[in-house]
């Protein structure tokens, strides 16, 4: 943890309690609604998302952090570390109200600096943990220097994922029934990329995910000229060991020196569904 700066991010970044504790990252909860019950993301197992859908046929709804959520975290940090500056590295503002909520909560607080990372889920995870590692190594860095570094990291970060099935996208109204049926029959998996903060379907892959996953690693690394120092591999509940092994072997074959697996949390699972696979890396 840096002696002068505390990083804040939302739970949708999929940063685990262990990683948050390691780097001193403070997490603001996003929310998941199942029927008339609203629960804080990160306070219950991801399995319950799938159980709710399987039982009711209805997809849980996600919502961003509220101003009150941020007030509680900002107050807690400032009370504990009154001399520290808060650097909030936000979940993409194009996808949630969280950044706007933080703006409201930060009014009158000159010790808060905010940045829209324009990333979600494990993309935001990669940005936040990369900045956190830098802050640990550079204890005397200024907030302006940290912000400039974070901006560079955000611009270099690349993320994509492939759902195992279109069922959750159909249930969420993101694809039509015709696309869903044809996709299932033809084993089509859309590649979802994070472009300028938005989730965009860019390409279609056909076949089983155990074959698509390693090819995605090869293609995405080459297309984006990813730095080989580190690669983050995304997995969701239900992602098979065969998919994981094929993807990991491909990453090793590509020459990545460090490979970190990150499991998707409740928020992104509501969109991508179980069994999804993805890749996050830093462009050269």
Secondary structure as GFF3:
##gff-version 3
##sequence-region A 1 284
A	DSSP	beta_strand	5	10	.	.	.	ID=ss1
A	DSSP	three_ten_helix	11	13	.	.	.	ID=ss2
A	DSSP	alpha_helix	17	23	.	.	.	ID=ss3
A	DSSP	beta_strand	26	28	.	.	.	ID=ss4
A	DSSP	beta_strand	31	34	.	.	.	ID=ss5
A	DSSP	beta_strand	37	40	.	.	.	ID=ss6
A	DSSP	alpha_helix	47	56	.	.	.	ID=ss7
A	DSSP	beta_strand	61	63	.	.	.	ID=ss8
A	DSSP	alpha_helix	67	80	.	.	.	ID=ss9
A	DSSP	beta_strand	85	91	.	.	.	ID=ss10
A	DSSP	alpha_helix	98	105	.	.	.	ID=ss11
A	DSSP	beta_strand	112	119	.	.	.	ID=ss12
A	DSSP	alpha_helix	121	137	.	.	.	ID=ss13
A	DSSP	alpha_helix	143	156	.	.	.	ID=ss14
A	DSSP	beta_strand	157	162	.	.	.	ID=ss15
A	DSSP	alpha_helix	167	171	.	.	.	ID=ss16
A	DSSP	alpha_helix	177	186	.	.	.	ID=ss17
A	DSSP	beta_strand	188	195	.	.	.	ID=ss18
A	DSSP	beta_strand	198	206	.	.	.	ID=ss19
A	DSSP	alpha_helix	209	223	.	.	.	ID=ss20
A	DSSP	beta_strand	226	235	.	.	.	ID=ss21
A	DSSP	alpha_helix	241	253	.	.	.	ID=ss22
A	DSSP	beta_strand	258	263	.	.	.	ID=ss23
A	DSSP	alpha_helix	266	272	.	.	.	ID=ss24
A	DSSP	beta_strand	277	283	.	.	.	ID=ss25
###
